[in-house]
């Protein structure tokens, strides 16, 4: 029996376009165990990023990937 998917929510300031979405999606998707990345782009505000994985991934790992994509001020959201 497979484990249920785990979803973590993050808020990312400063994303303004689809290229921003692609950068975050690419970096976070490269983390082992990540099944999907969904971004709700909110220009001028905090965009919501939902990361779904098959096993727990340390929040620090995901935040580091977002920082690598150019968004060092990402935070855990709900």
N, C-alpha and C positions, 0 to 999 in steps of 0.2 A: 504494500500500500504506500503510495507516495505521500510526502508531506504536503500540507496545504501551503499555498503561496503566501509569502510574507510581503506586505506593502509598507514602505516607509514614505512619509511625506516631507518635502523640503520646500523652503521659500527662498527664491533667488532674486535678488535686486539687480537691476541694470540690463536685463535682457530686452532687446528692442526689435528683433527681427527673426526670421526663420533660420538665418545663419547662426544666430546665437543658440537657438533650439538645437540645431544640428550639432554644434560644438559640444554642448552639454550631453546630448544623447550619445554621441560617439565616445566621449571619455568615460561616462558612467557605464555604458553597455560593455566596455572592455573589461570590467571587473568580473572576475570569476564568480559564477552563481547568479548573475543578474539575468533575469528572463525578459524583462521589458522596462522601458523608460517612457513615461508619458509626461509631456510638458503642456501646461495651460498658460500660454504666453499672455502676460499682463503688462503691456507697454506703459511705462510711467509708474509702475507699482511692483509688487512682488509676484513673480511668476511661480506657480505651483508645479513642482516636479514630483512625480510619483514613481518610485523605484520598486519593482516587483522582483522578488528573488525566490529561489527554492529552498534557501537556508539563510539563517541570520548573517548579515554582513555588518561589520562594525561601522557605525555612523561616521567615524573619523575617516574611513576608507572612501566612503561616498563623498564626503565633504572635500577630501583631498583631490578627488577626480574633478569635482566642480571647480575647485581652485585652479587646477591644471588647465581647465577649459576657459579660464579668465574670470571666474566669479568667486573670489575668495571670501565674500561676505554671505555665503549661503548659510541658512540656519535650518534647524529641524522645525518642521511645521506640523500642524494638525488640521 
